[in-house]
Amino acid sequence: MERKTHMDAFGAAALIAFALHLAFNQVVIKVTNEGFNPVFAAGARSAGAVLVLLLWMWLRGIPVGIPRAAWGAGLAAGVLFALEFFCLFLALDLTSVSRASVIFYSMPVWLALAAHFLLPGERVSGLRGLGLLLAMAGVALALSDRSGAAVSWAGDLLALAAALCWAAIALSVRLTRLVTIPPAQQLICQVGVSAPLLLLAAPAFGPLLREVEVIHVAALGFQTVAVASLGFLAWFWLMTIYPAASVASFSFLSPVFSVLLGWLLLSENVAPSVWAALVLVAAGIYLINRRPRIAAAG
């Protein structure tokens, strides 16, 4: 498809579906953790994604080799990717999907805050500043609510650390040599480096296998193929077609869908304060990513 200057119906539908896809993945991780050690599951997912990506790149004729100048940045992105999913998988093992998702999907908040100081032309002001304050208030509200059975300071803080790592990866793509290589190569760096790191760390967090059933194997396979490899590639593809700001503006839907799916599919008890935190975070992310419309001359 040719490059678009504005969001159309196909793009909007695709991005809504992708936000729902990512939200469903939070539920899938929660289910996967019932059968596998969380860190082992994260590592196995990355290892499987390497194979899927290599096959996809071979079929598309995309070179696998990373330019030497990008090796350092690729290694750093891979370490951050490992830390992100190390924290996220453990967070979802300790706390509910709704709590973890509200905190994890605050990533655009931390990215906007870092970009304010590090990226020219990305200063926070006006509505973006208001969005930043709303979203940070939402995260603070979610962290302050200690009611309910599935509440864990460790889980909440791990979800926050995962969001910060995700923001750091997004920032590294803008500030390092990674910006010069194709998305598929960026992704192979991340999953290729993270797989051995996570698999080596996994035994320190208990037995690798818990009570494994078919549903847990299927859940791990879904994450490997539909999320960690082809899902992320679909996201990069959409970014090449539509304006980045328009694509990013749909990110506020992911925490909304995550909380709803945790409630519907896992029967999670979502406290009123978490619903309120969700509204604040979603509104904040929308305002942060919103760009003012410029009226056409004449």
Secondary structure by P-SEA (a helix, b strand, c coil): ccccccccaaaaaaaaaaaaaaaaaaaaaaaaaacccaaaaaaaaaaaaaaaaaaaaaaacccccccccaaaaaaaaaaaaaaaaaaaaaaaacccaaaaaaaaaaaaaaaaaaaacccccccccaaaaaaaaaaaaaaaaaaaccccccccaaaaaaaaaaaaaaaaaaaaaaccccccccaaaaaaaaaaaaaaaaaaaccccccccccccaaaaaaaaaaacccccaaaaaaaaaaaccccccccccccaaaaaaaaaaaacccccccaaaaaaaaaaaaaaaaaabbbbbcccc
